[in-house]
Amino acid sequence: MKVLFDNGGLKAVTIKRAPLMDGYILIANTTNKNVHVMTSQREESNTPRAFKSIDAAAANAQKIGFKKISIDLS
């Protein structure tokens, strides 16, 4: 996801609650209006990465390079 951000392919990120995963996930919006969910590197390739807290998800989004983060608690 960092490479995609560095190349200008991502424009916004949202932290969303994932009740079935007992945590939060990162959802990035691409410049061509697609949605990309951050996946786990340790599990299956299509498994979303779950964060235990909003702070952990925000720290990861900041590490990617995002300066603004939105949070969706619905």
PDB file of N, CA, C and O in Angstrom:
ATOM      1  N   MET A   1       0.827  -1.182   0.000  1.00  0.00           N
ATOM      2  CA  MET A   1       0.000   0.000   0.000  1.00  0.00           C
ATOM      3  C   MET A   1       0.878   1.255   0.000  1.00  0.00           C
ATOM      4  O   MET A   1       0.497   2.273  -0.577  1.00  0.00           O
ATOM      5  N   LYS A   2       2.037   1.190   0.635  1.00  0.00           N
ATOM      6  CA  LYS A   2       2.960   2.334   0.677  1.00  0.00           C
ATOM      7  C   LYS A   2       3.429   2.704  -0.718  1.00  0.00           C
ATOM      8  O   LYS A   2       3.508   3.886  -1.051  1.00  0.00           O
ATOM      9  N   VAL A   3       3.737   1.719  -1.531  1.00  0.00           N
ATOM     10  CA  VAL A   3       4.190   1.984  -2.899  1.00  0.00           C
ATOM     11  C   VAL A   3       3.089   2.669  -3.698  1.00  0.00           C
ATOM     12  O   VAL A   3       3.351   3.611  -4.446  1.00  0.00           O
ATOM     13  N   LEU A   4       1.869   2.198  -3.539  1.00  0.00           N
ATOM     14  CA  LEU A   4       0.728   2.798  -4.224  1.00  0.00           C
ATOM     15  C   LEU A   4       0.538   4.252  -3.770  1.00  0.00           C
ATOM     16  O   LEU A   4       0.246   5.119  -4.593  1.00  0.00           O
ATOM     17  N   PHE A   5       0.700   4.523  -2.475  1.00  0.00           N
ATOM     18  CA  PHE A   5       0.584   5.880  -1.960  1.00  0.00           C
ATOM     19  C   PHE A   5       1.688   6.762  -2.523  1.00  0.00           C
ATOM     20  O   PHE A   5       1.428   7.876  -2.976  1.00  0.00           O
ATOM     21  N   ASP A   6       2.925   6.261  -2.495  1.00  0.00           N
ATOM     22  CA  ASP A   6       4.068   7.041  -2.982  1.00  0.00           C
ATOM     23  C   ASP A   6       3.944   7.386  -4.458  1.00  0.00           C
ATOM     24  O   ASP A   6       4.451   8.419  -4.896  1.00  0.00           O
ATOM     25  N   ASN A   7       3.282   6.542  -5.224  1.00  0.00           N
ATOM     26  CA  ASN A   7       3.097   6.796  -6.658  1.00  0.00           C
ATOM     27  C   ASN A   7       1.855   7.629  -6.952  1.00  0.00           C
ATOM     28  O   ASN A   7       1.522   7.849  -8.116  1.00  0.00           O
ATOM     29  N   GLY A   8       1.167   8.094  -5.911  1.00  0.00           N
ATOM     30  CA  GLY A   8       0.005   8.953  -6.097  1.00  0.00           C
ATOM     31  C   GLY A   8      -1.282   8.214  -6.384  1.00  0.00           C
ATOM     32  O   GLY A   8      -2.248   8.822  -6.845  1.00  0.00           O
ATOM     33  N   GLY A   9      -1.322   6.917  -6.125  1.00  0.00           N
ATOM     34  CA  GLY A   9      -2.501   6.116  -6.429  1.00  0.00           C
ATOM     35  C   GLY A   9      -3.576   6.129  -5.359  1.00  0.00           C
ATOM     36  O   GLY A   9      -4.702   5.700  -5.610  1.00  0.00           O
ATOM     37  N   LEU A  10      -3.247   6.617  -4.167  1.00  0.00           N
ATOM     38  CA  LEU A  10      -4.222   6.659  -3.073  1.00  0.00           C
ATOM     39  C   LEU A  10      -4.487   8.109  -2.690  1.00  0.00           C
ATOM     40  O   LEU A  10      -3.565   8.923  -2.636  1.00  0.00           O
ATOM     41  N   LYS A  11      -5.758   8.429  -2.423  1.00  0.00           N
ATOM     42  CA  LYS A  11      -6.067   9.819  -2.083  1.00  0.00           C
ATOM     43  C   LYS A  11      -6.637   9.993  -0.683  1.00  0.00           C
ATOM     44  O   LYS A  11      -6.504  11.077  -0.115  1.00  0.00           O
ATOM     45  N   ALA A  12      -7.268   8.973  -0.098  1.00  0.00           N
ATOM     46  CA  ALA A  12      -7.869   9.110   1.238  1.00  0.00           C
ATOM     47  C   ALA A  12      -7.909   7.752   1.916  1.00  0.00           C
ATOM     48  O   ALA A  12      -7.891   6.709   1.262  1.00  0.00           O
ATOM     49  N   VAL A  13      -7.964   7.786   3.252  1.00  0.00           N
ATOM     50  CA  VAL A  13      -8.052   6.544   4.013  1.00  0.00           C
ATOM     51  C   VAL A  13      -9.104   6.706   5.110  1.00  0.00           C
ATOM     52  O   VAL A  13      -9.259   7.774   5.703  1.00  0.00           O
ATOM     53  N   THR A  14      -9.816   5.613   5.356  1.00  0.00           N
ATOM     54  CA  THR A  14     -10.843   5.583   6.397  1.00  0.00           C
ATOM     55  C   THR A  14     -10.591   4.395   7.313  1.00  0.00           C
ATOM     56  O   THR A  14     -10.296   3.292   6.852  1.00  0.00           O
ATOM     57  N   ILE A  15     -10.710   4.631   8.604  1.00  0.00           N
ATOM     58  CA  ILE A  15     -10.657   3.550   9.584  1.00  0.00           C
ATOM     59  C   ILE A  15     -12.102   3.160   9.844  1.00  0.00           C
ATOM     60  O   ILE A  15     -12.918   4.003  10.219  1.00  0.00           O
ATOM     61  N   LYS A  16     -12.420   1.895   9.647  1.00  0.00           N
ATOM     62  CA  LYS A  16     -13.790   1.427   9.795  1.00  0.00           C
ATOM     63  C   LYS A  16     -13.834   0.291  10.802  1.00  0.00           C
ATOM     64  O   LYS A  16     -12.941  -0.556  10.837  1.00  0.00           O
ATOM     65  N   ARG A  17     -14.865   0.280  11.609  1.00  0.00           N
ATOM     66  CA  ARG A  17     -15.052  -0.782  12.595  1.00  0.00           C
ATOM     67  C   ARG A  17     -15.414  -2.080  11.881  1.00  0.00           C
ATOM     68  O   ARG A  17     -16.242  -2.085  10.970  1.00  0.00           O
ATOM     69  N   ALA A  18     -14.793  -3.174  12.297  1.00  0.00           N
ATOM     70  CA  ALA A  18     -15.051  -4.495  11.724  1.00  0.00           C
ATOM     71  C   ALA A  18     -15.456  -5.436  12.855  1.00  0.00           C
ATOM     72  O   ALA A  18     -14.604  -6.113  13.429  1.00  0.00           O
ATOM     73  N   PRO A  19     -16.758  -5.487  13.183  1.00  0.00           N
ATOM     74  CA  PRO A  19     -17.203  -6.267  14.343  1.00  0.00           C
ATOM     75  C   PRO A  19     -16.889  -7.760  14.245  1.00  0.00           C
ATOM     76  O   PRO A  19     -16.599  -8.389  15.263  1.00  0.00           O
ATOM     77  N   LEU A  20     -16.939  -8.335  13.058  1.00  0.00           N
ATOM     78  CA  LEU A  20     -16.658  -9.768  12.922  1.00  0.00           C
ATOM     79  C   LEU A  20     -15.182 -10.083  13.159  1.00  0.00           C
ATOM     80  O   LEU A  20     -14.829 -11.216  13.488  1.00  0.00           O
ATOM     81  N   MET A  21     -14.330  -9.084  12.991  1.00  0.00           N
ATOM     82  CA  MET A  21     -12.896  -9.287  13.207  1.00  0.00           C
ATOM     83  C   MET A  21     -12.470  -8.774  14.580  1.00  0.00           C
ATOM     84  O   MET A  21     -11.302  -8.885  14.950  1.00  0.00           O
ATOM     85  N   ASP A  22     -13.414  -8.213  15.336  1.00  0.00           N
ATOM     86  CA  ASP A  22     -13.148  -7.679  16.660  1.00  0.00           C
ATOM     87  C   ASP A  22     -12.053  -6.616  16.612  1.00  0.00           C
ATOM     88  O   ASP A  22     -11.072  -6.685  17.353  1.00  0.00           O
ATOM     89  N   GLY A  23     -12.235  -5.632  15.727  1.00  0.00           N
ATOM     90  CA  GLY A  23     -11.254  -4.565  15.619  1.00  0.00           C
ATOM     91  C   GLY A  23     -11.623  -3.584  14.523  1.00  0.00           C
ATOM     92  O   GLY A  23     -12.798  -3.329  14.260  1.00  0.00           O
ATOM     93  N   TYR A  24     -10.596  -3.042  13.892  1.00  0.00           N
ATOM     94  CA  TYR A  24     -10.756  -2.009  12.878  1.00  0.00           C
ATOM     95  C   TYR A  24      -9.939  -2.363  11.636  1.00  0.00           C
ATOM     96  O   TYR A  24      -8.924  -3.053  11.727  1.00  0.00           O
ATOM     97  N   ILE A  25     -10.392  -1.884  10.477  1.00  0.00           N
ATOM     98  CA  ILE A  25      -9.669  -2.105   9.226  1.00  0.00           C
ATOM     99  C   ILE A  25      -9.413  -0.754   8.567  1.00  0.00           C
ATOM    100  O   ILE A  25     -10.086   0.235   8.858  1.00  0.00           O
ATOM    101  N   LEU A  26      -8.423  -0.735   7.671  1.00  0.00           N
ATOM    102  CA  LEU A  26      -8.103   0.460   6.887  1.00  0.00           C
ATOM    103  C   LEU A  26      -8.648   0.280   5.484  1.00  0.00           C
ATOM    104  O   LEU A  26      -8.398  -0.736   4.834  1.00  0.00           O
ATOM    105  N   ILE A  27      -9.400   1.279   5.019  1.00  0.00           N
ATOM    106  CA  ILE A  27      -9.948   1.263   3.666  1.00  0.00           C
ATOM    107  C   ILE A  27      -9.421   2.504   2.958  1.00  0.00           C
ATOM    108  O   ILE A  27      -9.663   3.624   3.408  1.00  0.00           O
ATOM    109  N   ALA A  28      -8.709   2.316   1.865  1.00  0.00           N
ATOM    110  CA  ALA A  28      -8.139   3.426   1.107  1.00  0.00           C
ATOM    111  C   ALA A  28      -8.916   3.633  -0.183  1.00  0.00           C
ATOM    112  O   ALA A  28      -9.301   2.673  -0.850  1.00  0.00           O
ATOM    113  N   ASN A  29      -9.140   4.886  -0.527  1.00  0.00           N
ATOM    114  CA  ASN A  29      -9.774   5.244  -1.794  1.00  0.00           C
ATOM    115  C   ASN A  29      -8.675   5.588  -2.791  1.00  0.00           C
ATOM    116  O   ASN A  29      -7.782   6.382  -2.495  1.00  0.00           O
ATOM    117  N   THR A  30      -8.748   4.986  -3.970  1.00  0.00           N
ATOM    118  CA  THR A  30      -7.748   5.238  -4.993  1.00  0.00           C
ATOM    119  C   THR A  30      -8.158   6.443  -5.831  1.00  0.00           C
ATOM    120  O   THR A  30      -9.292   6.914  -5.754  1.00  0.00           O
ATOM    121  N   THR A  31      -7.229   6.927  -6.622  1.00  0.00           N
ATOM    122  CA  THR A  31      -7.506   8.094  -7.454  1.00  0.00           C
ATOM    123  C   THR A  31      -8.515   7.789  -8.559  1.00  0.00           C
ATOM    124  O   THR A  31      -9.161   8.706  -9.066  1.00  0.00           O
ATOM    125  N   ASN A  32      -8.664   6.518  -8.943  1.00  0.00           N
ATOM    126  CA  ASN A  32      -9.651   6.170  -9.970  1.00  0.00           C
ATOM    127  C   ASN A  32     -10.953   5.633  -9.359  1.00  0.00           C
ATOM    128  O   ASN A  32     -11.668   4.849  -9.982  1.00  0.00           O
ATOM    129  N   LYS A  33     -11.250   6.082  -8.101  1.00  0.00           N
ATOM    130  CA  LYS A  33     -12.516   5.829  -7.409  1.00  0.00           C
ATOM    131  C   LYS A  33     -12.747   4.371  -7.009  1.00  0.00           C
ATOM    132  O   LYS A  33     -13.890   3.974  -6.783  1.00  0.00           O
ATOM    133  N   ASN A  34     -11.701   3.579  -6.920  1.00  0.00           N
ATOM    134  CA  ASN A  34     -11.803   2.213  -6.402  1.00  0.00           C
ATOM    135  C   ASN A  34     -11.529   2.227  -4.903  1.00  0.00           C
ATOM    136  O   ASN A  34     -11.029   3.213  -4.360  1.00  0.00           O
ATOM    137  N   VAL A  35     -11.862   1.122  -4.244  1.00  0.00           N
ATOM    138  CA  VAL A  35     -11.624   0.977  -2.807  1.00  0.00           C
ATOM    139  C   VAL A  35     -10.641  -0.161  -2.599  1.00  0.00           C
ATOM    140  O   VAL A  35     -10.776  -1.227  -3.199  1.00  0.00           O
ATOM    141  N   HIS A  36      -9.655   0.068  -1.750  1.00  0.00           N
ATOM    142  CA  HIS A  36      -8.634  -0.934  -1.470  1.00  0.00           C
ATOM    143  C   HIS A  36      -8.568  -1.158   0.043  1.00  0.00           C
ATOM    144  O   HIS A  36      -8.326  -0.215   0.797  1.00  0.00           O
ATOM    145  N   VAL A  37      -8.780  -2.385   0.485  1.00  0.00           N
ATOM    146  CA  VAL A  37      -8.704  -2.725   1.907  1.00  0.00           C
ATOM    147  C   VAL A  37      -7.301  -3.252   2.192  1.00  0.00           C
ATOM    148  O   VAL A  37      -6.789  -4.105   1.468  1.00  0.00           O
ATOM    149  N   MET A  38      -6.688  -2.735   3.251  1.00  0.00           N
ATOM    150  CA  MET A  38      -5.354  -3.210   3.629  1.00  0.00           C
ATOM    151  C   MET A  38      -5.454  -4.668   4.057  1.00  0.00           C
ATOM    152  O   MET A  38      -6.277  -5.015   4.904  1.00  0.00           O
ATOM    153  N   THR A  39      -4.621  -5.515   3.474  1.00  0.00           N
ATOM    154  CA  THR A  39      -4.660  -6.943   3.764  1.00  0.00           C
ATOM    155  C   THR A  39      -3.473  -7.352   4.635  1.00  0.00           C
ATOM    156  O   THR A  39      -2.461  -6.655   4.712  1.00  0.00           O
ATOM    157  N   SER A  40      -3.627  -8.481   5.274  1.00  0.00           N
ATOM    158  CA  SER A  40      -2.596  -9.031   6.134  1.00  0.00           C
ATOM    159  C   SER A  40      -1.549  -9.753   5.295  1.00  0.00           C
ATOM    160  O   SER A  40      -1.879 -10.449   4.335  1.00  0.00           O
ATOM    161  N   GLN A  41      -0.294  -9.581   5.664  1.00  0.00           N
ATOM    162  CA  GLN A  41       0.779 -10.271   4.950  1.00  0.00           C
ATOM    163  C   GLN A  41       0.999 -11.677   5.492  1.00  0.00           C
ATOM    164  O   GLN A  41       1.570 -12.521   4.802  1.00  0.00           O
ATOM    165  N   ARG A  42       0.561 -11.936   6.698  1.00  0.00           N
ATOM    166  CA  ARG A  42       0.830 -13.222   7.328  1.00  0.00           C
ATOM    167  C   ARG A  42      -0.231 -14.271   7.045  1.00  0.00           C
ATOM    168  O   ARG A  42       0.035 -15.470   7.135  1.00  0.00           O
ATOM    169  N   GLU A  43      -1.427 -13.826   6.706  1.00  0.00           N
ATOM    170  CA  GLU A  43      -2.519 -14.770   6.467  1.00  0.00           C
ATOM    171  C   GLU A  43      -2.778 -14.861   4.969  1.00  0.00           C
ATOM    172  O   GLU A  43      -1.946 -14.445   4.164  1.00  0.00           O
ATOM    173  N   GLU A  44      -3.928 -15.405   4.600  1.00  0.00           N
ATOM    174  CA  GLU A  44      -4.275 -15.517   3.187  1.00  0.00           C
ATOM    175  C   GLU A  44      -4.233 -14.145   2.538  1.00  0.00           C
ATOM    176  O   GLU A  44      -4.432 -13.131   3.207  1.00  0.00           O
ATOM    177  N   SER A  45      -3.977 -14.109   1.248  1.00  0.00           N
ATOM    178  CA  SER A  45      -3.749 -12.846   0.552  1.00  0.00           C
ATOM    179  C   SER A  45      -4.959 -11.919   0.544  1.00  0.00           C
ATOM    180  O   SER A  45      -4.782 -10.707   0.428  1.00  0.00           O
ATOM    181  N   ASN A  46      -6.170 -12.432   0.662  1.00  0.00           N
ATOM    182  CA  ASN A  46      -7.360 -11.591   0.620  1.00  0.00           C
ATOM    183  C   ASN A  46      -7.953 -11.307   1.995  1.00  0.00           C
ATOM    184  O   ASN A  46      -9.062 -10.781   2.085  1.00  0.00           O
ATOM    185  N   THR A  47      -7.245 -11.640   3.059  1.00  0.00           N
ATOM    186  CA  THR A  47      -7.738 -11.429   4.411  1.00  0.00           C
ATOM    187  C   THR A  47      -7.416  -9.998   4.847  1.00  0.00           C
ATOM    188  O   THR A  47      -6.247  -9.611   4.856  1.00  0.00           O
ATOM    189  N   PRO A  48      -8.438  -9.202   5.209  1.00  0.00           N
ATOM    190  CA  PRO A  48      -8.157  -7.838   5.686  1.00  0.00           C
ATOM    191  C   PRO A  48      -7.343  -7.861   6.976  1.00  0.00           C
ATOM    192  O   PRO A  48      -7.514  -8.739   7.821  1.00  0.00           O
ATOM    193  N   ARG A  49      -6.461  -6.883   7.109  1.00  0.00           N
ATOM    194  CA  ARG A  49      -5.674  -6.776   8.336  1.00  0.00           C
ATOM    195  C   ARG A  49      -6.527  -6.099   9.397  1.00  0.00           C
ATOM    196  O   ARG A  49      -7.073  -5.021   9.162  1.00  0.00           O
ATOM    197  N   ALA A  50      -6.643  -6.719  10.551  1.00  0.00           N
ATOM    198  CA  ALA A  50      -7.438  -6.172  11.648  1.00  0.00           C
ATOM    199  C   ALA A  50      -6.516  -5.525  12.670  1.00  0.00           C
ATOM    200  O   ALA A  50      -5.492  -6.091  13.051  1.00  0.00           O
ATOM    201  N   PHE A  51      -6.894  -4.334  13.104  1.00  0.00           N
ATOM    202  CA  PHE A  51      -6.170  -3.618  14.145  1.00  0.00           C
ATOM    203  C   PHE A  51      -7.016  -3.649  15.411  1.00  0.00           C
ATOM    204  O   PHE A  51      -8.238  -3.523  15.334  1.00  0.00           O
ATOM    205  N   LYS A  52      -6.397  -3.813  16.563  1.00  0.00           N
ATOM    206  CA  LYS A  52      -7.142  -3.922  17.814  1.00  0.00           C
ATOM    207  C   LYS A  52      -7.662  -2.575  18.301  1.00  0.00           C
ATOM    208  O   LYS A  52      -8.616  -2.524  19.077  1.00  0.00           O
ATOM    209  N   SER A  53      -7.046  -1.488  17.855  1.00  0.00           N
ATOM    210  CA  SER A  53      -7.485  -0.166  18.307  1.00  0.00           C
ATOM    211  C   SER A  53      -7.447   0.830  17.144  1.00  0.00           C
ATOM    212  O   SER A  53      -6.783   0.607  16.131  1.00  0.00           O
ATOM    213  N   ILE A  54      -8.169   1.919  17.319  1.00  0.00           N
ATOM    214  CA  ILE A  54      -8.141   2.998  16.329  1.00  0.00           C
ATOM    215  C   ILE A  54      -6.743   3.596  16.274  1.00  0.00           C
ATOM    216  O   ILE A  54      -6.267   3.963  15.200  1.00  0.00           O
ATOM    217  N   ASP A  55      -6.084   3.697  17.420  1.00  0.00           N
ATOM    218  CA  ASP A  55      -4.727   4.252  17.457  1.00  0.00           C
ATOM    219  C   ASP A  55      -3.757   3.435  16.617  1.00  0.00           C
ATOM    220  O   ASP A  55      -2.920   4.000  15.913  1.00  0.00           O
ATOM    221  N   ALA A  56      -3.858   2.118  16.682  1.00  0.00           N
ATOM    222  CA  ALA A  56      -2.965   1.250  15.903  1.00  0.00           C
ATOM    223  C   ALA A  56      -3.231   1.422  14.405  1.00  0.00           C
ATOM    224  O   ALA A  56      -2.296   1.475  13.607  1.00  0.00           O
ATOM    225  N   ALA A  57      -4.495   1.508  14.034  1.00  0.00           N
ATOM    226  CA  ALA A  57      -4.839   1.697  12.621  1.00  0.00           C
ATOM    227  C   ALA A  57      -4.355   3.061  12.132  1.00  0.00           C
ATOM    228  O   ALA A  57      -3.830   3.177  11.025  1.00  0.00           O
ATOM    229  N   ALA A  58      -4.533   4.097  12.965  1.00  0.00           N
ATOM    230  CA  ALA A  58      -4.094   5.441  12.591  1.00  0.00           C
ATOM    231  C   ALA A  58      -2.577   5.510  12.458  1.00  0.00           C
ATOM    232  O   ALA A  58      -2.061   6.163  11.550  1.00  0.00           O
ATOM    233  N   ALA A  59      -1.868   4.846  13.350  1.00  0.00           N
ATOM    234  CA  ALA A  59      -0.408   4.829  13.277  1.00  0.00           C
ATOM    235  C   ALA A  59       0.064   4.159  11.999  1.00  0.00           C
ATOM    236  O   ALA A  59       1.039   4.599  11.389  1.00  0.00           O
ATOM    237  N   ASN A  60      -0.618   3.100  11.590  1.00  0.00           N
ATOM    238  CA  ASN A  60      -0.249   2.412  10.363  1.00  0.00           C
ATOM    239  C   ASN A  60      -0.544   3.289   9.147  1.00  0.00           C
ATOM    240  O   ASN A  60       0.251   3.327   8.208  1.00  0.00           O
ATOM    241  N   ALA A  61      -1.674   3.990   9.155  1.00  0.00           N
ATOM    242  CA  ALA A  61      -2.003   4.899   8.047  1.00  0.00           C
ATOM    243  C   ALA A  61      -0.978   6.024   7.967  1.00  0.00           C
ATOM    244  O   ALA A  61      -0.593   6.442   6.876  1.00  0.00           O
ATOM    245  N   GLN A  62      -0.538   6.511   9.119  1.00  0.00           N
ATOM    246  CA  GLN A  62       0.481   7.557   9.138  1.00  0.00           C
ATOM    247  C   GLN A  62       1.808   7.029   8.607  1.00  0.00           C
ATOM    248  O   GLN A  62       2.524   7.742   7.904  1.00  0.00           O
ATOM    249  N   LYS A  63       2.138   5.789   8.939  1.00  0.00           N
ATOM    250  CA  LYS A  63       3.369   5.177   8.453  1.00  0.00           C
ATOM    251  C   LYS A  63       3.358   5.059   6.923  1.00  0.00           C
ATOM    252  O   LYS A  63       4.397   5.189   6.276  1.00  0.00           O
ATOM    253  N   ILE A  64       2.174   4.811   6.354  1.00  0.00           N
ATOM    254  CA  ILE A  64       2.043   4.749   4.896  1.00  0.00           C
ATOM    255  C   ILE A  64       2.298   6.123   4.295  1.00  0.00           C
ATOM    256  O   ILE A  64       2.871   6.232   3.211  1.00  0.00           O
ATOM    257  N   GLY A  65       1.868   7.190   5.004  1.00  0.00           N
ATOM    258  CA  GLY A  65       2.102   8.542   4.524  1.00  0.00           C
ATOM    259  C   GLY A  65       0.894   9.453   4.564  1.00  0.00           C
ATOM    260  O   GLY A  65       0.994  10.623   4.194  1.00  0.00           O
ATOM    261  N   PHE A  66      -0.242   8.946   5.003  1.00  0.00           N
ATOM    262  CA  PHE A  66      -1.448   9.757   5.064  1.00  0.00           C
ATOM    263  C   PHE A  66      -1.326  10.799   6.170  1.00  0.00           C
ATOM    264  O   PHE A  66      -0.838  10.504   7.261  1.00  0.00           O
ATOM    265  N   LYS A  67      -1.776  12.028   5.878  1.00  0.00           N
ATOM    266  CA  LYS A  67      -1.772  13.112   6.859  1.00  0.00           C
ATOM    267  C   LYS A  67      -3.164  13.326   7.448  1.00  0.00           C
ATOM    268  O   LYS A  67      -3.292  13.816   8.569  1.00  0.00           O
ATOM    269  N   LYS A  68      -4.213  12.960   6.696  1.00  0.00           N
ATOM    270  CA  LYS A  68      -5.592  13.081   7.163  1.00  0.00           C
ATOM    271  C   LYS A  68      -6.235  11.710   7.131  1.00  0.00           C
ATOM    272  O   LYS A  68      -6.081  10.957   6.169  1.00  0.00           O
ATOM    273  N   ILE A  69      -6.960  11.394   8.201  1.00  0.00           N
ATOM    274  CA  ILE A  69      -7.594  10.083   8.339  1.00  0.00           C
ATOM    275  C   ILE A  69      -9.033  10.314   8.786  1.00  0.00           C
ATOM    276  O   ILE A  69      -9.282  11.123   9.680  1.00  0.00           O
ATOM    277  N   SER A  70      -9.975   9.614   8.175  1.00  0.00           N
ATOM    278  CA  SER A  70     -11.352   9.689   8.659  1.00  0.00           C
ATOM    279  C   SER A  70     -11.698   8.382   9.371  1.00  0.00           C
ATOM    280  O   SER A  70     -11.132   7.329   9.076  1.00  0.00           O
ATOM    281  N   ILE A  71     -12.629   8.469  10.304  1.00  0.00           N
ATOM    282  CA  ILE A  71     -13.038   7.319  11.094  1.00  0.00           C
ATOM    283  C   ILE A  71     -14.541   7.121  10.932  1.00  0.00           C
ATOM    284  O   ILE A  71     -15.325   8.045  11.147  1.00  0.00           O
ATOM    285  N   ASP A  72     -14.934   5.913  10.552  1.00  0.00           N
ATOM    286  CA  ASP A  72     -16.349   5.573  10.363  1.00  0.00           C
ATOM    287  C   ASP A  72     -16.720   4.547  11.413  1.00  0.00           C
ATOM    288  O   ASP A  72     -16.266   3.404  11.350  1.00  0.00           O
ATOM    289  N   LEU A  73     -17.542   4.937  12.380  1.00  0.00           N
ATOM    290  CA  LEU A  73     -17.925   4.042  13.477  1.00  0.00           C
ATOM    291  C   LEU A  73     -19.276   3.372  13.252  1.00  0.00           C
ATOM    292  O   LEU A  73     -19.798   2.719  14.156  1.00  0.00           O
ATOM    293  N   SER A  74     -19.842   3.522  12.074  1.00  0.00           N
ATOM    294  CA  SER A  74     -21.152   2.919  11.806  1.00  0.00           C
ATOM    295  C   SER A  74     -21.038   1.447  11.503  1.00  0.00           C
ATOM    296  O   SER A  74     -22.047   0.788  11.255  1.00  0.00           O
TER     297      SER A  74
END
